[in-house]
Amino acid sequence: MHDAEIVNTLCHPEHWLVYALPWPEDASDEPQAEAAVVIAPPLIAGRTLLEALPDHILGVLAWTQEYADEHPDQEIIFFTDVTRWLEWEKGLSWISLGIDWERALTDIPEQPLLMLYLTINRRAYRHLIDTARVARVYYTDGRSEILTAEERQAVRDAFAGQLNADWPPYIHRSLTDGSLTVG
C-alpha cells in the first residue's frame, strides 16, 4: 500500500467505537461536557501493538469487530450497541465472556491509540449509556419520555458527520507533528 493510500485509510476508517466517560463532576450542571471517547478499532494493527494491549481491551476490541462484521453499514458503533447485541442476539454478557469491560474502557485512553475526546450534550450522552430495550428518562419536574431508536440513529448520524469532519484533520496533525508516522 502506498503512503497516500495508508493516509486515506487512517483518515477514513471503516468504523469508529464511541463510548461514554463519566459525566465530569465539575460540569454537573452544564448542558455539554467532554464525556465521550472515540477510537477507530480497524486502525489498531501491528503485532507489537496488539501484544502490548491488555487482554480486557483486546476482548472489547474483538467483540466490537464481530459486531462490525455483522453490521457493515454501521459507521458509528456505540459500546452500548455491542453490549445490547451480545445480550439480545447472542445470549452473552461481558461477564460470561470473562471480559472486564469497565476496566477496558477506563484503560483505553492510557494506550497508544488514535483517539479523540468528544464534547457532547446530555441527550447524546443518554444514548451512549443506554443498553435497555426501552429506555425511559425521568425528569425532576415529574415528566418522563422514552428514548427512541430513531433518535438514537440521529445521534449516531450526528457523530458520523462530526467525525468525518474532525478525524481527517486530527490524523493530518498527528502526521505533521510526528506523533503518527506512515511508511
Secondary structure, DSSP 8 states (H G I E B T S, - for coil): --HHHHHHHHHS-S-EEEEE----GGGTT-SEEEEEEEE-GGG---HHHHHHS-HHHHHHHHHHHHHHHH-TT-SEEEHHHHHHHHHHHH---TTTTT--HHHHHHHGGGSS--EEEEEEEHHHHHHHH---SSEEEE-TTS-EEEE-HHHHHHHHHHHHHHHHHHHHHHHHHHHHHTSS---
